[in-house]
């Protein structure tokens, strides 16, 4: 998808510059002790920097708001200052909250006027391709109020009764139709007013901003995701991410 595929509409649909909010205030305990997950290095560069660059790779994105750990705002600012980003993209760092939802809310509060399309992207998805970012933006510009990139499931899924003790057997309750299921990724794209309304209305803590919009009764649509937009959560994911990055650098000079 070329940059020319992202015009600014003149028919009342959301247009103009796009802002991306990257919540990066979590500790990432599943990757083990040490630095917060977003600050772990991938190919010698912190994952957070990769994630910011992934958003800035879209010419439609003019602002990236990074929501840092409350006690790490200065560290994150210094980190981003030390790594080059496109001059057309501004980066703002704000302190996060206790939960992901609170952190995204603080990122939204920091947005200046004029950005009517907002992306919310996981810092732990450092390798999302720009074509996926642009596809999400284009779908919002075409009139969707909430858009998520998604992939069909490769595995059969079972609904179970959770074990009473950790590691115990779990009775299977049902086998959902896999053809109707999708694994969702980020960036998720939103009409700004709709997303702000969702954050003001939905009080249950959630890990997916699109589900907040669903709770408003608003429609959410999917666009094709990408296998390289996986979330780096466990040590094995980090090994895979290193391999993907090494292949990109070899083939594309990434």
Residue pairs with C-beta under 8 A, 6 or more apart in sequence:
1 130
1 131
1 134
1 135
1 138
3 58
3 59
3 60
3 134
5 134
5 138
6 58
6 59
6 60
6 134
6 137
6 138
6 141
7 15
7 141
8 15
8 16
9 15
9 141
13 141
13 142
13 143
14 116
14 117
14 140
14 141
14 191
14 192
15 116
15 141
16 114
16 115
16 116
16 117
17 60
17 61
17 62
17 63
17 114
17 115
18 58
18 60
18 61
18 62
18 63
18 115
18 117
18 118
18 119
18 137
19 61
19 62
19 63
19 64
19 65
19 111
19 115
19 117
19 118
19 119
19 192
20 55
20 61
20 63
20 64
20 65
20 118
20 119
20 120
20 121
20 187
21 64
21 65
21 67
21 104
21 107
21 108
21 111
21 118
21 119
21 120
21 121
22 48
22 51
22 52
22 55
22 64
22 65
22 66
22 67
22 107
22 120
22 121
22 122
22 123
23 67
23 96
23 100
23 103
23 104
23 107
23 120
23 122
23 123
24 36
24 38
24 48
24 51
24 66
24 67
24 68
24 69
24 76
24 96
24 123
25 36
25 67
25 68
25 69
25 70
25 95
25 96
25 97
25 100
25 103
26 36
26 37
26 38
26 100
27 36
27 37
27 69
28 36
28 37
28 38
28 40
28 124
28 233
30 233
30 234
31 37
31 40
31 232
31 233
31 234
31 235
31 238
32 235
34 40
36 69
36 72
37 47
37 123
37 124
37 232
37 233
38 46
38 47
38 48
38 51
38 123
38 124
39 46
39 47
39 48
39 75
39 76
39 79
40 46
40 47
40 232
40 238
41 47
42 50
42 126
42 232
42 238
42 241
42 242
42 245
43 50
43 242
43 245
43 246
43 249
45 83
46 79
46 83
47 123
47 124
47 126
47 232
47 241
48 66
48 76
48 79
48 80
48 123
48 126
49 79
49 80
49 83
50 126
50 127
50 245
51 121
51 122
51 123
51 124
51 125
51 126
51 128
52 64
52 66
52 80
52 85
52 91
53 83
53 85
54 121
54 125
54 126
54 127
54 128
54 129
54 130
54 133
55 61
55 64
55 89
55 119
55 121
55 133
55 187
56 64
56 85
56 86
56 88
56 89
57 86
57 130
57 133
58 130
58 133
58 134
58 137
59 88
60 117
60 134
60 137
61 89
61 119
61 133
61 137
62 88
62 89
62 90
62 115
63 89
63 90
63 91
63 92
63 111
63 112
63 115
64 89
64 90
64 91
64 92
65 91
65 92
65 93
65 94
65 107
65 110
65 111
66 76
66 80
66 91
66 92
66 93
66 94
66 123
67 93
67 94
67 95
67 96
67 103
67 104
67 106
67 107
68 75
68 76
68 77
68 93
68 94
68 95
68 96
69 76
69 95
69 96
70 95
70 96
70 97
73 93
73 94
73 95
76 93
77 93
80 91
80 93
85 91
92 110
94 106
94 107
94 109
94 110
95 106
96 102
96 103
96 106
97 103
97 105
97 106
99 205
100 205
100 207
101 199
101 205
101 206
101 212
104 120
104 199
104 209
105 199
107 120
108 118
108 192
108 195
108 196
108 199
111 118
111 192
115 192
116 191
116 192
116 193
117 137
117 140
117 141
117 189
117 190
117 191
117 192
118 189
118 190
118 191
118 192
118 195
119 133
119 136
119 137
119 186
119 187
119 188
119 189
119 190
120 186
120 187
120 188
120 190
120 195
120 209
121 128
121 186
121 187
121 188
122 186
122 231
124 231
124 232
124 233
125 185
125 186
125 229
125 230
125 231
125 232
126 232
126 241
127 228
127 229
127 230
127 241
127 244
127 245
127 248
128 149
128 185
128 186
128 187
128 226
128 228
128 229
129 226
129 228
129 229
131 226
132 149
132 185
132 187
132 223
132 224
132 225
132 226
132 229
133 187
135 149
135 223
135 224
136 147
136 148
136 149
136 187
136 188
136 189
136 223
137 189
139 147
139 189
139 221
139 223
140 147
140 189
140 190
140 191
144 189
144 191
144 219
144 220
144 221
145 190
145 191
145 194
145 213
145 218
145 219
145 220
146 188
146 189
146 190
146 191
146 194
146 195
146 209
146 210
146 213
146 214
146 218
146 219
146 220
146 221
147 188
147 189
147 190
147 220
147 221
147 222
147 223
148 184
148 185
148 186
148 188
148 189
148 210
148 220
148 221
148 222
148 223
149 184
149 185
149 186
149 187
149 188
149 222
149 223
149 224
149 225
149 226
149 229
150 182
150 183
150 184
150 185
150 222
150 223
150 224
150 225
151 182
151 183
151 185
151 224
151 225
151 226
151 227
152 178
152 179
152 181
152 182
152 183
153 178
153 181
153 182
153 183
155 178
156 175
156 178
157 175
157 176
157 178
157 181
158 172
158 173
158 174
158 175
159 172
159 173
159 174
159 175
159 176
160 170
160 171
160 172
160 173
161 170
161 171
161 173
162 170
163 169
163 170
182 222
183 225
184 208
184 210
184 222
184 225
185 225
185 226
185 229
185 230
185 231
186 229
188 208
188 209
188 210
190 209
190 213
194 213
194 216
194 218
195 209
195 212
195 213
197 216
198 209
198 212
198 213
198 215
198 216
198 218
199 212
201 212
201 215
201 216
202 212
202 215
202 216
204 215
206 212
210 220
213 220
214 220
228 244
230 237
230 240
230 241
231 237
232 238
232 241
245 254
248 254
